[in-house]
Amino acid sequence: MSSHHIIRDKQEPALIIANGESCDPDLLGQLLEWSPLIVVLDSAIYRVLGLGIKVDVLLGDFDKDIDLDLIRKEQYPIEIVHTPDQENTDLEKAFDYLVEKGFPAVNVVWATGRRADHTFTNITSVVKFRDKLKIVIVDDYSKIYLLPRSFEKWFAESTPVSLIPVGVVSGIKTEGLKYNLHHEQLTLGYRTGSSNEAEKDGFVKISHEEGDLLMMECWD
């Protein structure tokens, strides 16, 4: 699989390839085609090489045995970014890298599945970047992103929609869902808005006053 890139500016989201479960090749191909910059985390580089994907940046703490000379040869020109800080995950470091480079948005693949701790951390880490970077985590069954305080989007009838709080989220109001919320609170581990759905073809409106609320658009 090759990528690359029809666009070479920052009008489209960058792409980060993490090291979780692989997504459908067609989905990956679509994301690669429209990404102006592709960042791969160090732990996934050999999987990426095996697929013949051309990337722009290899980033990580390189705590595993990686042949950087081979990668430079096979992926020339490539930027190699060593981020040894152990206080943040490699995915968070990749987000920081894109913020520094001035990218407004990013799609992330291979960030879910496999290890549950990595999946949970990857999904919840997006809240740190609320005001810095628009992040969408994509896999074969879900599209996950942090909601702004006020949100509106058209959905087809019965589209599964889940509202998952990171911590406590208060003052939630919804319109257009089968089970609407009326100035209510969701709390991770106690009450979430999982497995709701669009009541009919039309716009769904969601607002909240405080906290970090994740939208999960899901399909089976």
Disulfide bonds with the S-S distance in Angstrom:
none
